């Protein structure tokens, strides 16, 4: 049995990407269908996802200090 060890940077990056995808899916499939303008909501969800994907790196936030 392996001992527990804290996740490394690569594993943390993967977990971050999985969280981003889960948030996008929640918006796209569960929130946007409730709105009258579904296409605008889905477009906003996609724009948010792409912005986080390309610009939302932890080094830009609290770890940069």
PDBQT receptor file of N, H, CA, C and O in Angstrom, charges set to zero:
ATOM      1  N   UNK A   1       0.837  -1.176   0.000  1.00  0.00    +0.000 N 
ATOM      2  CA  UNK A   1       0.000   0.000   0.000  1.00  0.00    +0.000 C 
ATOM      3  C   UNK A   1       0.886   1.245   0.000  1.00  0.00    +0.000 C 
ATOM      4  O   UNK A   1       1.814   1.376   0.798  1.00  0.00    +0.000 OA
ATOM      5  N   UNK A   2       0.563   2.163  -0.934  1.00  0.00    +0.000 N 
ATOM      6  H   UNK A   2      -0.190   2.056  -1.583  1.00  0.00    +0.000 HD
ATOM      7  CA  UNK A   2       1.361   3.385  -1.017  1.00  0.00    +0.000 C 
ATOM      8  C   UNK A   2       0.967   4.364   0.068  1.00  0.00    +0.000 C 
ATOM      9  O   UNK A   2      -0.193   4.450   0.469  1.00  0.00    +0.000 OA
ATOM     10  N   UNK A   3       1.956   5.093   0.530  1.00  0.00    +0.000 N 
ATOM     11  H   UNK A   3       2.899   5.023   0.205  1.00  0.00    +0.000 HD
ATOM     12  CA  UNK A   3       1.684   6.149   1.502  1.00  0.00    +0.000 C 
ATOM     13  C   UNK A   3       1.167   7.376   0.779  1.00  0.00    +0.000 C 
ATOM     14  O   UNK A   3       1.476   7.595  -0.392  1.00  0.00    +0.000 OA
ATOM     15  N   UNK A   4       0.374   8.178   1.485  1.00  0.00    +0.000 N 
ATOM     16  H   UNK A   4       0.123   8.000   2.436  1.00  0.00    +0.000 HD
ATOM     17  CA  UNK A   4      -0.146   9.403   0.910  1.00  0.00    +0.000 C 
ATOM     18  C   UNK A   4       0.971  10.417   0.764  1.00  0.00    +0.000 C 
ATOM     19  O   UNK A   4       1.811  10.561   1.652  1.00  0.00    +0.000 OA
ATOM     20  N   UNK A   5       0.977  11.112  -0.351  1.00  0.00    +0.000 N 
ATOM     21  H   UNK A   5       0.295  10.995  -1.072  1.00  0.00    +0.000 HD
ATOM     22  CA  UNK A   5       1.917  12.208  -0.542  1.00  0.00    +0.000 C 
ATOM     23  C   UNK A   5       1.149  13.373  -1.162  1.00  0.00    +0.000 C 
ATOM     24  O   UNK A   5       0.197  13.161  -1.913  1.00  0.00    +0.000 OA
ATOM     25  N   UNK A   6       1.557  14.589  -0.852  1.00  0.00    +0.000 N 
ATOM     26  H   UNK A   6       2.330  14.761  -0.242  1.00  0.00    +0.000 HD
ATOM     27  CA  UNK A   6       0.836  15.739  -1.423  1.00  0.00    +0.000 C 
ATOM     28  C   UNK A   6       0.976  15.764  -2.939  1.00  0.00    +0.000 C 
ATOM     29  O   UNK A   6       1.985  15.309  -3.478  1.00  0.00    +0.000 OA
ATOM     30  N   UNK A   7      -0.031  16.295  -3.628  1.00  0.00    +0.000 N 
ATOM     31  H   UNK A   7      -0.850  16.665  -3.190  1.00  0.00    +0.000 HD
ATOM     32  CA  UNK A   7       0.032  16.329  -5.089  1.00  0.00    +0.000 C 
ATOM     33  C   UNK A   7       1.143  17.251  -5.583  1.00  0.00    +0.000 C 
ATOM     34  O   UNK A   7       1.452  18.271  -4.966  1.00  0.00    +0.000 OA
ATOM     35  N   UNK A   8       1.729  16.869  -6.702  1.00  0.00    +0.000 N 
ATOM     36  H   UNK A   8       1.478  16.041  -7.204  1.00  0.00    +0.000 HD
ATOM     37  CA  UNK A   8       2.766  17.715  -7.291  1.00  0.00    +0.000 C 
ATOM     38  C   UNK A   8       2.114  18.763  -8.193  1.00  0.00    +0.000 C 
ATOM     39  O   UNK A   8       0.891  18.791  -8.330  1.00  0.00    +0.000 OA
ATOM     40  N   UNK A   9       2.928  19.624  -8.807  1.00  0.00    +0.000 N 
ATOM     41  H   UNK A   9       3.921  19.601  -8.695  1.00  0.00    +0.000 HD
ATOM     42  CA  UNK A   9       2.386  20.723  -9.619  1.00  0.00    +0.000 C 
ATOM     43  C   UNK A   9       1.589  20.223 -10.814  1.00  0.00    +0.000 C 
ATOM     44  O   UNK A   9       0.561  20.803 -11.165  1.00  0.00    +0.000 OA
ATOM     45  N   UNK A  10       2.049  19.171 -11.423  1.00  0.00    +0.000 N 
ATOM     46  H   UNK A  10       2.884  18.701 -11.138  1.00  0.00    +0.000 HD
ATOM     47  CA  UNK A  10       1.345  18.625 -12.594  1.00  0.00    +0.000 C 
ATOM     48  C   UNK A  10      -0.038  18.109 -12.211  1.00  0.00    +0.000 C 
ATOM     49  O   UNK A  10      -1.012  18.339 -12.927  1.00  0.00    +0.000 OA
ATOM     50  N   UNK A  11      -0.119  17.415 -11.082  1.00  0.00    +0.000 N 
ATOM     51  H   UNK A  11       0.672  17.229 -10.500  1.00  0.00    +0.000 HD
ATOM     52  CA  UNK A  11      -1.402  16.899 -10.618  1.00  0.00    +0.000 C 
ATOM     53  C   UNK A  11      -2.342  18.035 -10.227  1.00  0.00    +0.000 C 
ATOM     54  O   UNK A  11      -3.544  17.964 -10.484  1.00  0.00    +0.000 OA
ATOM     55  N   UNK A  12      -1.799  19.082  -9.609  1.00  0.00    +0.000 N 
ATOM     56  H   UNK A  12      -0.822  19.140  -9.400  1.00  0.00    +0.000 HD
ATOM     57  CA  UNK A  12      -2.625  20.226  -9.243  1.00  0.00    +0.000 C 
ATOM     58  C   UNK A  12      -3.159  20.940 -10.477  1.00  0.00    +0.000 C 
ATOM     59  O   UNK A  12      -4.305  21.391 -10.490  1.00  0.00    +0.000 OA
ATOM     60  N   UNK A  13      -2.334  21.043 -11.513  1.00  0.00    +0.000 N 
ATOM     61  H   UNK A  13      -1.404  20.677 -11.503  1.00  0.00    +0.000 HD
ATOM     62  CA  UNK A  13      -2.779  21.673 -12.753  1.00  0.00    +0.000 C 
ATOM     63  C   UNK A  13      -3.912  20.867 -13.381  1.00  0.00    +0.000 C 
ATOM     64  O   UNK A  13      -4.880  21.439 -13.882  1.00  0.00    +0.000 OA
ATOM     65  N   UNK A  14      -3.793  19.549 -13.353  1.00  0.00    +0.000 N 
ATOM     66  H   UNK A  14      -3.007  19.085 -12.946  1.00  0.00    +0.000 HD
ATOM     67  CA  UNK A  14      -4.850  18.704 -13.901  1.00  0.00    +0.000 C 
ATOM     68  C   UNK A  14      -6.133  18.874 -13.103  1.00  0.00    +0.000 C 
ATOM     69  O   UNK A  14      -7.214  18.971 -13.685  1.00  0.00    +0.000 OA
ATOM     70  N   UNK A  15      -6.029  18.910 -11.784  1.00  0.00    +0.000 N 
ATOM     71  H   UNK A  15      -5.151  18.831 -11.312  1.00  0.00    +0.000 HD
ATOM     72  CA  UNK A  15      -7.216  19.097 -10.961  1.00  0.00    +0.000 C 
ATOM     73  C   UNK A  15      -7.862  20.451 -11.231  1.00  0.00    +0.000 C 
ATOM     74  O   UNK A  15      -9.087  20.570 -11.219  1.00  0.00    +0.000 OA
ATOM     75  N   UNK A  16      -7.047  21.463 -11.472  1.00  0.00    +0.000 N 
ATOM     76  H   UNK A  16      -6.052  21.366 -11.482  1.00  0.00    +0.000 HD
ATOM     77  CA  UNK A  16      -7.587  22.772 -11.808  1.00  0.00    +0.000 C 
ATOM     78  C   UNK A  16      -8.347  22.748 -13.120  1.00  0.00    +0.000 C 
ATOM     79  O   UNK A  16      -9.416  23.347 -13.235  1.00  0.00    +0.000 OA
ATOM     80  N   UNK A  17      -7.799  22.059 -14.109  1.00  0.00    +0.000 N 
ATOM     81  H   UNK A  17      -6.930  21.572 -14.015  1.00  0.00    +0.000 HD
ATOM     82  CA  UNK A  17      -8.469  21.952 -15.411  1.00  0.00    +0.000 C 
ATOM     83  C   UNK A  17      -9.789  21.189 -15.271  1.00  0.00    +0.000 C 
ATOM     84  O   UNK A  17     -10.794  21.554 -15.881  1.00  0.00    +0.000 OA
ATOM     85  N   UNK A  18      -9.774  20.135 -14.465  1.00  0.00    +0.000 N 
ATOM     86  H   UNK A  18      -8.957  19.839 -13.969  1.00  0.00    +0.000 HD
ATOM     87  CA  UNK A  18     -11.001  19.369 -14.257  1.00  0.00    +0.000 C 
ATOM     88  C   UNK A  18     -12.068  20.228 -13.580  1.00  0.00    +0.000 C 
ATOM     89  O   UNK A  18     -13.250  20.120 -13.906  1.00  0.00    +0.000 OA
ATOM     90  N   UNK A  19     -11.659  21.073 -12.648  1.00  0.00    +0.000 N 
ATOM     91  H   UNK A  19     -10.699  21.161 -12.383  1.00  0.00    +0.000 HD
ATOM     92  CA  UNK A  19     -12.608  21.968 -11.990  1.00  0.00    +0.000 C 
ATOM     93  C   UNK A  19     -13.167  22.980 -12.983  1.00  0.00    +0.000 C 
ATOM     94  O   UNK A  19     -14.357  23.294 -12.940  1.00  0.00    +0.000 OA
ATOM     95  N   UNK A  20     -12.327  23.492 -13.874  1.00  0.00    +0.000 N 
ATOM     96  H   UNK A  20     -11.361  23.237 -13.909  1.00  0.00    +0.000 HD
ATOM     97  CA  UNK A  20     -12.790  24.441 -14.893  1.00  0.00    +0.000 C 
ATOM     98  C   UNK A  20     -13.802  23.786 -15.820  1.00  0.00    +0.000 C 
ATOM     99  O   UNK A  20     -14.822  24.390 -16.153  1.00  0.00    +0.000 OA
ATOM    100  N   UNK A  21     -13.530  22.560 -16.238  1.00  0.00    +0.000 N 
ATOM    101  H   UNK A  21     -12.702  22.069 -15.967  1.00  0.00    +0.000 HD
ATOM    102  CA  UNK A  21     -14.448  21.842 -17.125  1.00  0.00    +0.000 C 
ATOM    103  C   UNK A  21     -15.764  21.562 -16.403  1.00  0.00    +0.000 C 
ATOM    104  O   UNK A  21     -16.834  21.682 -16.999  1.00  0.00    +0.000 OA
ATOM    105  N   UNK A  22     -15.693  21.193 -15.130  1.00  0.00    +0.000 N 
ATOM    106  H   UNK A  22     -14.824  21.097 -14.646  1.00  0.00    +0.000 HD
ATOM    107  CA  UNK A  22     -16.914  20.928 -14.368  1.00  0.00    +0.000 C 
ATOM    108  C   UNK A  22     -17.759  22.195 -14.231  1.00  0.00    +0.000 C 
ATOM    109  O   UNK A  22     -18.985  22.139 -14.327  1.00  0.00    +0.000 OA
ATOM    110  N   UNK A  23     -17.108  23.329 -14.007  1.00  0.00    +0.000 N 
ATOM    111  H   UNK A  23     -16.112  23.374 -13.929  1.00  0.00    +0.000 HD
ATOM    112  CA  UNK A  23     -17.838  24.586 -13.893  1.00  0.00    +0.000 C 
ATOM    113  C   UNK A  23     -18.493  24.951 -15.223  1.00  0.00    +0.000 C 
ATOM    114  O   UNK A  23     -19.649  25.373 -15.249  1.00  0.00    +0.000 OA
ATOM    115  N   UNK A  24     -17.765  24.793 -16.318  1.00  0.00    +0.000 N 
ATOM    116  H   UNK A  24     -16.826  24.451 -16.297  1.00  0.00    +0.000 HD
ATOM    117  CA  UNK A  24     -18.330  25.066 -17.647  1.00  0.00    +0.000 C 
ATOM    118  C   UNK A  24     -19.528  24.165 -17.913  1.00  0.00    +0.000 C 
ATOM    119  O   UNK A  24     -20.564  24.640 -18.378  1.00  0.00    +0.000 OA
ATOM    120  N   UNK A  25     -19.404  22.883 -17.627  1.00  0.00    +0.000 N 
ATOM    121  H   UNK A  25     -18.562  22.497 -17.249  1.00  0.00    +0.000 HD
ATOM    122  CA  UNK A  25     -20.512  21.949 -17.854  1.00  0.00    +0.000 C 
ATOM    123  C   UNK A  25     -21.723  22.303 -17.005  1.00  0.00    +0.000 C 
ATOM    124  O   UNK A  25     -22.859  22.193 -17.467  1.00  0.00    +0.000 OA
ATOM    125  N   UNK A  26     -21.488  22.728 -15.766  1.00  0.00    +0.000 N 
ATOM    126  H   UNK A  26     -20.566  22.817 -15.391  1.00  0.00    +0.000 HD
ATOM    127  CA  UNK A  26     -22.594  23.124 -14.899  1.00  0.00    +0.000 C 
ATOM    128  C   UNK A  26     -23.337  24.323 -15.493  1.00  0.00    +0.000 C 
ATOM    129  O   UNK A  26     -24.567  24.353 -15.518  1.00  0.00    +0.000 OA
ATOM    130  N   UNK A  27     -22.574  25.307 -15.970  1.00  0.00    +0.000 N 
ATOM    131  H   UNK A  27     -21.574  25.283 -15.950  1.00  0.00    +0.000 HD
ATOM    132  CA  UNK A  27     -23.219  26.467 -16.597  1.00  0.00    +0.000 C 
ATOM    133  C   UNK A  27     -23.966  26.065 -17.863  1.00  0.00    +0.000 C 
ATOM    134  O   UNK A  27     -25.140  26.393 -18.034  1.00  0.00    +0.000 OA
ATOM    135  N   UNK A  28     -23.283  25.359 -18.738  1.00  0.00    +0.000 N 
ATOM    136  H   UNK A  28     -22.329  25.092 -18.600  1.00  0.00    +0.000 HD
ATOM    137  CA  UNK A  28     -23.825  25.057 -20.066  1.00  0.00    +0.000 C 
ATOM    138  C   UNK A  28     -25.064  24.172 -19.995  1.00  0.00    +0.000 C 
ATOM    139  O   UNK A  28     -26.067  24.452 -20.652  1.00  0.00    +0.000 OA
ATOM    140  N   UNK A  29     -24.999  23.109 -19.203  1.00  0.00    +0.000 N 
ATOM    141  H   UNK A  29     -24.184  22.882 -18.669  1.00  0.00    +0.000 HD
ATOM    142  CA  UNK A  29     -26.079  22.127 -19.201  1.00  0.00    +0.000 C 
ATOM    143  C   UNK A  29     -27.124  22.332 -18.114  1.00  0.00    +0.000 C 
ATOM    144  O   UNK A  29     -28.260  21.885 -18.272  1.00  0.00    +0.000 OA
ATOM    145  N   UNK A  30     -26.773  22.997 -17.008  1.00  0.00    +0.000 N 
ATOM    146  H   UNK A  30     -25.850  23.360 -16.879  1.00  0.00    +0.000 HD
ATOM    147  CA  UNK A  30     -27.728  23.119 -15.910  1.00  0.00    +0.000 C 
ATOM    148  C   UNK A  30     -28.246  24.539 -15.702  1.00  0.00    +0.000 C 
ATOM    149  O   UNK A  30     -29.396  24.710 -15.298  1.00  0.00    +0.000 OA
ATOM    150  N   UNK A  31     -27.440  25.550 -15.962  1.00  0.00    +0.000 N 
ATOM    151  H   UNK A  31     -26.506  25.411 -16.290  1.00  0.00    +0.000 HD
ATOM    152  CA  UNK A  31     -27.859  26.920 -15.715  1.00  0.00    +0.000 C 
ATOM    153  C   UNK A  31     -28.437  27.563 -16.965  1.00  0.00    +0.000 C 
ATOM    154  O   UNK A  31     -29.518  28.151 -16.910  1.00  0.00    +0.000 OA
ATOM    155  N   UNK A  32     -27.754  27.466 -18.070  1.00  0.00    +0.000 N 
ATOM    156  H   UNK A  32     -26.876  26.989 -18.116  1.00  0.00    +0.000 HD
ATOM    157  CA  UNK A  32     -28.180  28.153 -19.297  1.00  0.00    +0.000 C 
ATOM    158  C   UNK A  32     -29.554  27.721 -19.816  1.00  0.00    +0.000 C 
ATOM    159  O   UNK A  32     -30.278  28.567 -20.340  1.00  0.00    +0.000 OA
ATOM    160  N   UNK A  33     -29.948  26.464 -19.700  1.00  0.00    +0.000 N 
ATOM    161  H   UNK A  33     -29.360  25.776 -19.275  1.00  0.00    +0.000 HD
ATOM    162  CA  UNK A  33     -31.286  26.105 -20.188  1.00  0.00    +0.000 C 
ATOM    163  C   UNK A  33     -32.419  26.846 -19.481  1.00  0.00    +0.000 C 
ATOM    164  O   UNK A  33     -33.526  26.922 -20.016  1.00  0.00    +0.000 OA
ATOM    165  N   UNK A  34     -32.170  27.390 -18.299  1.00  0.00    +0.000 N 
ATOM    166  H   UNK A  34     -31.271  27.329 -17.864  1.00  0.00    +0.000 HD
ATOM    167  CA  UNK A  34     -33.211  28.122 -17.572  1.00  0.00    +0.000 C 
ATOM    168  C   UNK A  34     -33.386  29.550 -18.093  1.00  0.00    +0.000 C 
ATOM    169  O   UNK A  34     -34.375  30.204 -17.764  1.00  0.00    +0.000 OA
ATOM    170  N   UNK A  35     -32.454  30.036 -18.887  1.00  0.00    +0.000 N 
ATOM    171  H   UNK A  35     -31.650  29.504 -19.154  1.00  0.00    +0.000 HD
ATOM    172  CA  UNK A  35     -32.522  31.392 -19.390  1.00  0.00    +0.000 C 
ATOM    173  C   UNK A  35     -33.248  31.461 -20.733  1.00  0.00    +0.000 C 
ATOM    174  O   UNK A  35     -33.234  30.507 -21.511  1.00  0.00    +0.000 OA
ATOM    175  N   UNK A  36     -33.878  32.599 -20.987  1.00  0.00    +0.000 N 
ATOM    176  H   UNK A  36     -33.890  33.374 -20.355  1.00  0.00    +0.000 HD
ATOM    177  CA  UNK A  36     -34.555  32.803 -22.264  1.00  0.00    +0.000 C 
ATOM    178  C   UNK A  36     -33.537  32.868 -23.398  1.00  0.00    +0.000 C 
ATOM    179  O   UNK A  36     -33.736  32.266 -24.454  1.00  0.00    +0.000 OA
ATOM    180  N   UNK A  37     -32.442  33.603 -23.177  1.00  0.00    +0.000 N 
ATOM    181  H   UNK A  37     -32.280  34.092 -22.319  1.00  0.00    +0.000 HD
ATOM    182  CA  UNK A  37     -31.387  33.743 -24.190  1.00  0.00    +0.000 C 
ATOM    183  C   UNK A  37     -30.315  32.683 -23.941  1.00  0.00    +0.000 C 
ATOM    184  O   UNK A  37     -29.236  32.996 -23.438  1.00  0.00    +0.000 OA
ATOM    185  N   UNK A  38     -30.606  31.456 -24.284  1.00  0.00    +0.000 N 
ATOM    186  H   UNK A  38     -31.483  31.202 -24.693  1.00  0.00    +0.000 HD
ATOM    187  CA  UNK A  38     -29.682  30.345 -24.039  1.00  0.00    +0.000 C 
ATOM    188  C   UNK A  38     -28.356  30.520 -24.777  1.00  0.00    +0.000 C 
ATOM    189  O   UNK A  38     -27.294  30.229 -24.228  1.00  0.00    +0.000 OA
ATOM    190  N   UNK A  39     -28.419  30.989 -26.003  1.00  0.00    +0.000 N 
ATOM    191  H   UNK A  39     -29.282  31.225 -26.449  1.00  0.00    +0.000 HD
ATOM    192  CA  UNK A  39     -27.185  31.116 -26.781  1.00  0.00    +0.000 C 
ATOM    193  C   UNK A  39     -26.255  32.163 -26.173  1.00  0.00    +0.000 C 
ATOM    194  O   UNK A  39     -25.038  31.974 -26.183  1.00  0.00    +0.000 OA
ATOM    195  N   UNK A  40     -26.789  33.255 -25.648  1.00  0.00    +0.000 N 
ATOM    196  H   UNK A  40     -27.777  33.409 -25.639  1.00  0.00    +0.000 HD
ATOM    197  CA  UNK A  40     -25.950  34.269 -25.000  1.00  0.00    +0.000 C 
ATOM    198  C   UNK A  40     -25.319  33.715 -23.726  1.00  0.00    +0.000 C 
ATOM    199  O   UNK A  40     -24.152  33.980 -23.439  1.00  0.00    +0.000 OA
ATOM    200  N   UNK A  41     -26.086  32.955 -22.975  1.00  0.00    +0.000 N 
ATOM    201  H   UNK A  41     -27.034  32.739 -23.208  1.00  0.00    +0.000 HD
ATOM    202  CA  UNK A  41     -25.558  32.345 -21.747  1.00  0.00    +0.000 C 
ATOM    203  C   UNK A  41     -24.453  31.345 -22.080  1.00  0.00    +0.000 C 
ATOM    204  O   UNK A  41     -23.400  31.336 -21.443  1.00  0.00    +0.000 OA
ATOM    205  N   UNK A  42     -24.701  30.514 -23.072  1.00  0.00    +0.000 N 
ATOM    206  H   UNK A  42     -25.557  30.521 -23.590  1.00  0.00    +0.000 HD
ATOM    207  CA  UNK A  42     -23.695  29.512 -23.458  1.00  0.00    +0.000 C 
ATOM    208  C   UNK A  42     -22.449  30.169 -24.035  1.00  0.00    +0.000 C 
ATOM    209  O   UNK A  42     -21.336  29.693 -23.814  1.00  0.00    +0.000 OA
ATOM    210  N   UNK A  43     -22.627  31.239 -24.760  1.00  0.00    +0.000 N 
ATOM    211  H   UNK A  43     -23.531  31.625 -24.940  1.00  0.00    +0.000 HD
ATOM    212  CA  UNK A  43     -21.486  31.980 -25.294  1.00  0.00    +0.000 C 
ATOM    213  C   UNK A  43     -20.658  32.576 -24.156  1.00  0.00    +0.000 C 
ATOM    214  O   UNK A  43     -19.428  32.544 -24.191  1.00  0.00    +0.000 OA
ATOM    215  N   UNK A  44     -21.337  33.117 -23.154  1.00  0.00    +0.000 N 
ATOM    216  H   UNK A  44     -22.336  33.144 -23.125  1.00  0.00    +0.000 HD
ATOM    217  CA  UNK A  44     -20.634  33.668 -21.989  1.00  0.00    +0.000 C 
ATOM    218  C   UNK A  44     -19.906  32.573 -21.234  1.00  0.00    +0.000 C 
ATOM    219  O   UNK A  44     -18.777  32.776 -20.788  1.00  0.00    +0.000 OA
ATOM    220  N   UNK A  45     -20.531  31.422 -21.084  1.00  0.00    +0.000 N 
ATOM    221  H   UNK A  45     -21.448  31.258 -21.446  1.00  0.00    +0.000 HD
ATOM    222  CA  UNK A  45     -19.883  30.299 -20.403  1.00  0.00    +0.000 C 
ATOM    223  C   UNK A  45     -18.621  29.874 -21.149  1.00  0.00    +0.000 C 
ATOM    224  O   UNK A  45     -17.591  29.603 -20.531  1.00  0.00    +0.000 OA
ATOM    225  N   UNK A  46     -18.701  29.817 -22.471  1.00  0.00    +0.000 N 
ATOM    226  H   UNK A  46     -19.537  30.037 -22.973  1.00  0.00    +0.000 HD
ATOM    227  CA  UNK A  46     -17.540  29.420 -23.264  1.00  0.00    +0.000 C 
ATOM    228  C   UNK A  46     -16.435  30.471 -23.191  1.00  0.00    +0.000 C 
ATOM    229  O   UNK A  46     -15.256  30.134 -23.085  1.00  0.00    +0.000 OA
ATOM    230  N   UNK A  47     -16.825  31.746 -23.248  1.00  0.00    +0.000 N 
ATOM    231  H   UNK A  47     -17.783  32.019 -23.334  1.00  0.00    +0.000 HD
ATOM    232  CA  UNK A  47     -15.839  32.822 -23.150  1.00  0.00    +0.000 C 
ATOM    233  C   UNK A  47     -15.127  32.773 -21.803  1.00  0.00    +0.000 C 
ATOM    234  O   UNK A  47     -13.911  32.952 -21.732  1.00  0.00    +0.000 OA
ATOM    235  N   UNK A  48     -15.881  32.532 -20.743  1.00  0.00    +0.000 N 
ATOM    236  H   UNK A  48     -16.868  32.386 -20.801  1.00  0.00    +0.000 HD
ATOM    237  CA  UNK A  48     -15.286  32.407 -19.414  1.00  0.00    +0.000 C 
ATOM    238  C   UNK A  48     -14.309  31.223 -19.375  1.00  0.00    +0.000 C 
ATOM    239  O   UNK A  48     -13.194  31.349 -18.868  1.00  0.00    +0.000 OA
ATOM    240  N   UNK A  49     -14.733  30.082 -19.911  1.00  0.00    +0.000 N 
ATOM    241  H   UNK A  49     -15.639  29.980 -20.323  1.00  0.00    +0.000 HD
ATOM    242  CA  UNK A  49     -13.884  28.894 -19.903  1.00  0.00    +0.000 C 
ATOM    243  C   UNK A  49     -12.578  29.140 -20.654  1.00  0.00    +0.000 C 
ATOM    244  O   UNK A  49     -11.506  28.791 -20.161  1.00  0.00    +0.000 OA
ATOM    245  N   UNK A  50     -12.660  29.734 -21.839  1.00  0.00    +0.000 N 
ATOM    246  H   UNK A  50     -13.531  30.017 -22.240  1.00  0.00    +0.000 HD
ATOM    247  CA  UNK A  50     -11.460  30.001 -22.630  1.00  0.00    +0.000 C 
ATOM    248  C   UNK A  50     -10.553  30.994 -21.909  1.00  0.00    +0.000 C 
ATOM    249  O   UNK A  50      -9.333  30.835 -21.913  1.00  0.00    +0.000 OA
ATOM    250  N   UNK A  51     -11.143  32.018 -21.292  1.00  0.00    +0.000 N 
ATOM    251  H   UNK A  51     -12.135  32.147 -21.289  1.00  0.00    +0.000 HD
ATOM    252  CA  UNK A  51     -10.345  32.988 -20.546  1.00  0.00    +0.000 C 
ATOM    253  C   UNK A  51      -9.623  32.362 -19.378  1.00  0.00    +0.000 C 
ATOM    254  O   UNK A  51      -8.456  32.666 -19.132  1.00  0.00    +0.000 OA
ATOM    255  N   UNK A  52     -10.297  31.494 -18.656  1.00  0.00    +0.000 N 
ATOM    256  H   UNK A  52     -11.245  31.246 -18.856  1.00  0.00    +0.000 HD
ATOM    257  CA  UNK A  52      -9.668  30.804 -17.529  1.00  0.00    +0.000 C 
ATOM    258  C   UNK A  52      -8.612  29.817 -18.031  1.00  0.00    +0.000 C 
ATOM    259  O   UNK A  52      -7.555  29.665 -17.418  1.00  0.00    +0.000 OA
ATOM    260  N   UNK A  53      -8.905  29.153 -19.145  1.00  0.00    +0.000 N 
ATOM    261  H   UNK A  53      -9.764  29.277 -19.643  1.00  0.00    +0.000 HD
ATOM    262  CA  UNK A  53      -7.964  28.170 -19.682  1.00  0.00    +0.000 C 
ATOM    263  C   UNK A  53      -6.639  28.818 -20.065  1.00  0.00    +0.000 C 
ATOM    264  O   UNK A  53      -5.572  28.278 -19.771  1.00  0.00    +0.000 OA
ATOM    265  N   UNK A  54      -6.705  29.971 -20.718  1.00  0.00    +0.000 N 
ATOM    266  H   UNK A  54      -7.571  30.410 -20.957  1.00  0.00    +0.000 HD
ATOM    267  CA  UNK A  54      -5.479  30.609 -21.181  1.00  0.00    +0.000 C 
ATOM    268  C   UNK A  54      -4.870  31.589 -20.187  1.00  0.00    +0.000 C 
ATOM    269  O   UNK A  54      -3.660  31.813 -20.218  1.00  0.00    +0.000 OA
ATOM    270  N   UNK A  55      -5.664  32.173 -19.315  1.00  0.00    +0.000 N 
ATOM    271  H   UNK A  55      -6.647  31.991 -19.289  1.00  0.00    +0.000 HD
ATOM    272  CA  UNK A  55      -5.132  33.207 -18.437  1.00  0.00    +0.000 C 
ATOM    273  C   UNK A  55      -5.211  32.904 -16.960  1.00  0.00    +0.000 C 
ATOM    274  O   UNK A  55      -4.694  33.676 -16.153  1.00  0.00    +0.000 OA
ATOM    275  N   UNK A  56      -5.832  31.824 -16.581  1.00  0.00    +0.000 N 
ATOM    276  H   UNK A  56      -6.253  31.197 -17.237  1.00  0.00    +0.000 HD
ATOM    277  CA  UNK A  56      -6.049  31.540 -15.166  1.00  0.00    +0.000 C 
ATOM    278  C   UNK A  56      -5.043  30.589 -14.562  1.00  0.00    +0.000 C 
ATOM    279  O   UNK A  56      -5.411  29.530 -14.055  1.00  0.00    +0.000 OA
ATOM    280  N   UNK A  57      -3.789  30.953 -14.611  1.00  0.00    +0.000 N 
ATOM    281  H   UNK A  57      -3.490  31.814 -15.023  1.00  0.00    +0.000 HD
ATOM    282  CA  UNK A  57      -2.761  30.108 -14.037  1.00  0.00    +0.000 C 
ATOM    283  C   UNK A  57      -2.488  30.525 -12.592  1.00  0.00    +0.000 C 
ATOM    284  O   UNK A  57      -2.486  31.722 -12.302  1.00  0.00    +0.000 OA
ATOM    285  N   UNK A  58      -2.261  29.589 -11.684  1.00  0.00    +0.000 N 
ATOM    286  H   UNK A  58      -2.264  28.617 -11.920  1.00  0.00    +0.000 HD
ATOM    287  CA  UNK A  58      -2.047  29.935 -10.289  1.00  0.00    +0.000 C 
ATOM    288  C   UNK A  58      -0.888  30.908 -10.075  1.00  0.00    +0.000 C 
ATOM    289  O   UNK A  58      -0.913  31.676  -9.113  1.00  0.00    +0.000 OA
ATOM    290  N   UNK A  59       0.105  30.899 -10.926  1.00  0.00    +0.000 N 
ATOM    291  H   UNK A  59       0.125  30.275 -11.708  1.00  0.00    +0.000 HD
ATOM    292  CA  UNK A  59       1.250  31.784 -10.767  1.00  0.00    +0.000 C 
ATOM    293  C   UNK A  59       0.839  33.239 -10.956  1.00  0.00    +0.000 C 
ATOM    294  O   UNK A  59       1.564  34.142 -10.539  1.00  0.00    +0.000 OA
ATOM    295  N   UNK A  60      -0.321  33.481 -11.582  1.00  0.00    +0.000 N 
ATOM    296  H   UNK A  60      -0.910  32.748 -11.920  1.00  0.00    +0.000 HD
ATOM    297  CA  UNK A  60      -0.804  34.847 -11.753  1.00  0.00    +0.000 C 
ATOM    298  C   UNK A  60      -1.506  35.362 -10.507  1.00  0.00    +0.000 C 
ATOM    299  O   UNK A  60      -1.786  36.556 -10.404  1.00  0.00    +0.000 OA
ATOM    300  N   UNK A  61      -1.792  34.485  -9.568  1.00  0.00    +0.000 N 
ATOM    301  H   UNK A  61      -1.565  33.515  -9.651  1.00  0.00    +0.000 HD
ATOM    302  CA  UNK A  61      -2.583  34.863  -8.403  1.00  0.00    +0.000 C 
ATOM    303  C   UNK A  61      -1.752  34.932  -7.126  1.00  0.00    +0.000 C 
ATOM    304  O   UNK A  61      -0.697  35.565  -7.084  1.00  0.00    +0.000 OA
ATOM    305  N   UNK A  62      -2.241  34.280  -6.109  1.00  0.00    +0.000 N 
ATOM    306  H   UNK A  62      -3.098  33.766  -6.143  1.00  0.00    +0.000 HD
ATOM    307  CA  UNK A  62      -1.636  34.380  -4.789  1.00  0.00    +0.000 C 
ATOM    308  C   UNK A  62      -0.224  33.792  -4.737  1.00  0.00    +0.000 C 
ATOM    309  O   UNK A  62       0.608  34.258  -3.958  1.00  0.00    +0.000 OA
ATOM    310  N   UNK A  63       0.052  32.789  -5.546  1.00  0.00    +0.000 N 
ATOM    311  H   UNK A  63      -0.623  32.411  -6.179  1.00  0.00    +0.000 HD
ATOM    312  CA  UNK A  63       1.386  32.164  -5.522  1.00  0.00    +0.000 C 
ATOM    313  C   UNK A  63       2.460  33.092  -6.092  1.00  0.00    +0.000 C 
ATOM    314  O   UNK A  63       3.648  32.878  -5.852  1.00  0.00    +0.000 OA
ATOM    315  N   UNK A  64       2.060  34.109  -6.836  1.00  0.00    +0.000 N 
ATOM    316  H   UNK A  64       1.095  34.283  -7.031  1.00  0.00    +0.000 HD
ATOM    317  CA  UNK A  64       3.037  35.004  -7.447  1.00  0.00    +0.000 C 
ATOM    318  C   UNK A  64       3.676  35.941  -6.426  1.00  0.00    +0.000 C 
ATOM    319  O   UNK A  64       4.727  36.529  -6.680  1.00  0.00    +0.000 OA
ATOM    320  N   UNK A  65       3.036  36.070  -5.279  1.00  0.00    +0.000 N 
ATOM    321  H   UNK A  65       2.182  35.592  -5.072  1.00  0.00    +0.000 HD
ATOM    322  CA  UNK A  65       3.595  36.980  -4.270  1.00  0.00    +0.000 C 
ATOM    323  C   UNK A  65       4.665  36.260  -3.575  1.00  0.00    +0.000 C 
ATOM    324  O   UNK A  65       5.297  36.812  -2.674  1.00  0.00    +0.000 OA
TER     325      UNK A  65
